[in-house]
Amino acid sequence: MASATIGTSSTARSTVNWPCVVAWMLVATTALLLSFGALVTTYDAAMAVPDWPGTFGHNMFLYPLVEWFWGPWDLFLEHGHRLLGATAGLLSLVLAAVTFRRGASPAVRWLVVAAVVLVVVQGALGGLRVILDDKTVAKVHACTGPLFFAVATAIAVLAGRQGRGESSGSTTERSEPVLHDPFVAVGSLSLPLPSWAVGASLPTALAVAAYLQLVAGAQLRHADATLAPSTFRWMVAIHLAGAAAVTVLSALTVIAWQPHESRAARRWSLTILAMVMGQLLLGGGAWLFTWGVPSWLQEAWAPAEAVLARSPRGAAVITGHVILGMMILGAAVVLALEWGGAERLERIARFGRQGRGRSDGTGKPLSGAVALQTRPERGAR
């Protein structure tokens, strides 16, 4: 009886999906890291620690806890940001070790390599930001952080699918193949949406738009006081156009979902749309706390109290706007993978062999072939 119990416990331990576990740990750490980074920018605390990689002459990991945790707020943010960045780097290396040891899929392996490269680049950019005291480096640093977060999220989702036994060509939760019709049925209506809107292209476009919106927002967040007014207006216009694009794409993902598609994709599309609505409200609040009431609104409405960019309320709104934007990006990545993107990514990682319908030598088609079925004749239902 005892030997049987030991054997069962050993089997349970051996079936732990360590790449998935470590990947989600990396996602959580990166989310906290980006939150600290957003607060560092909000409070302009990037130079609170003037040296790098040390902290006031100390080894970064040996800096006295009392001086950090109960020290000035700017120091707490900047040093905490560094510690979280180092933790993300170590977790990336651990993830690479367990991923290649466990024989993950080609897509996961390539993404893990990309994550290791990105975390090294991100750390170097953070160091250069301090050494050079250059806001241009800070703008690039703010763009690569969300990209790393998106890659880490994709790794976690794909590793989880592999651990559940879902191959790259899985048809989980699909009752029938995707039809390549020129119209998409929404209840009793047939909307003129192109066939690509049914597959992974639409949520992929949403993820790309969400990332570009973060890039545009980073440029505004790090705008220099000497920036020409015309340039600033163009930057604001681009950011507003990006907000419109993300809103439209998030609404289309809800409209384009069909009953034969993944139920998880349906839940994620609705969640993203709700997040985008909240993001629009936070964006308006961030504008008021940063630049005040627009001149064309001052006669119609004025705030009841003074607008302070670094008041606790203002900092919460401004930083929350950035963090929710990053969460929208991560959710869009999950949606794209759940809505056929995982199969597409695996085909790309295998250099297109599956897309050409080749066999692996066993006589069985390669995984992913389900998503590449022959187009039905136009008008067929």
WOKA-V920426 format. One line per field, one symbol per residue. burial: # if it has 9 or more other ideal C-beta (glycine too) atoms within 8 Angstrom, else .. A space follows every 50 residues. Layout:
burial->???
//
This chain:
burial->................#.#########.###############.##.##. ...##..#.#..#...##.....################.######.### ...##.##########.######.######......############## #############....###...#...##.#..#......#.#.#.#### .######.###############........#..##.##..##.###.## ########..##..##.######.##.###.##.##.###..#....#.. ......#......##.################################## ..##...........######..........
//
